């Protein structure tokens, strides 16, 4: 495997499980030292860090609420003290809970926006001095259903759609500073949040279209790693929707036999 991140350092938010865990391992496999961020499940984050260190890379666990700018700043400071630099920021931390109308609790709606939309902005703002110094890369993790009816609910879809707009707009601000930013928007994925969406929708195909299947976290992580490659140096402000056949027409009906 091309170790194009050798000598580099990465911070992956929400990395104790799911897509974040897979992304942390994928970046380490490409040579990066990786900070594994979590909010509560430090035990799982420590397991990810141990796996990274087993590959010969350095790792660090930080716990912070990405909705709190002060906690984010402390986490980024810990990365700088441990690694002396930051080259890759993956904004993956997410939150979702039932919030459909009627009956939605406004505090839940606010929390969804705070984590999924404000959280990445807090992380980018705090990490920008380090990313600017290294000519770094930001990868936001969105959602395919931000452009359709989402099993996660309206506030979740709106937050992820806002993340796409943020990516497009920040690319113009960050480009002159030598920092690239893009978004990966996966479909329903085999994670704890994905399984929650299946339960919430009462279907194992929540939000899936024709020809589409549930994605594996490792498949999403490979795309995240791709965005960090030097070969993608011209790419910024883009969102890659991982459709997996979402736009495919329904299978053709075979002609009747004689």
Buried (B, 14 or more C-beta within 10 A) or exposed (E): EEEBBEEBBBBBBBBBBBBBBBBBBBBBBBBBBBBBBBBEBBEBBBBBBEBBBEEEBBBBBBBBBBBBBEBBBBBBEBBBEBBEBBBBBBBBBBBBBEBEEEEBEEEBBBBBBBBBBBBBBBBBEBBBEBBBBBEBBBBBBBBBBBBEEBBBBBBBBBBBBBBBEBBBEBBEEBEEEEBBBBBBBBBBBBBEBBBBBBEBBEEEEBBBBEBBEBBBBBBBBBBBBBBBBEEBEEBBBBBBBBBBEBEEEEEEEEEEEE
